[in-house]
């Protein structure tokens, strides 16, 4: 059974940093999946924040470019989201997903709260 588990969320002040992790289990060919970070703020739709393809190419939402970095460690079957210079508007539940082989698998999410 495939599973994604996010961790690393928490409370941080504006301008601070957090690193989220997404640990995968049960994936036979983890490296063949594109990995994504989404977020959903209260009262808003879920939005795509960052993507890293199986070849390591990355894409970011305009709102996080230059502040967030997505990376993956295929040996550890883990994807990371390094978040710097956090802003109030980054407050959301962050989800990771694995897309490939005609399916998308989701984690349960981790809450990031940016507050002074």
C-alpha positions, 0 to 999 in steps of 0.5 A: 500500500502506497502512502505519503506522510508529511511532517515539519509544519508548525508555527513560525514568525513572518520572515522565518523558515521551515522545511517540510518533508514528505516520506513515501512508502510502498512505492516500487518506483518512487523515482519515476513519480513527479512529486508536488507540494500543494497548499490550501488556505482557509476558505480557499481552493487548493493550489499547486506550490511546487513540482519536481519531475522525475528528472529533477526539473522544478517549477514554482507558483509565482507567489513562492518563487525565490523563497521556496525550494523543492528537492527530492532524495530518491534513495530515502524516498523523501521530498522536501520543501524548504520555505524561507522568508515566510509571509502571513499569506503562506499560512495553509495546510501543505500537502504532497502528492506523487503523480505517475503511472496513471494515478496521484497519491496524496498525503494527509497534510501538515499545517503551517501557520505564519503569525507574529 
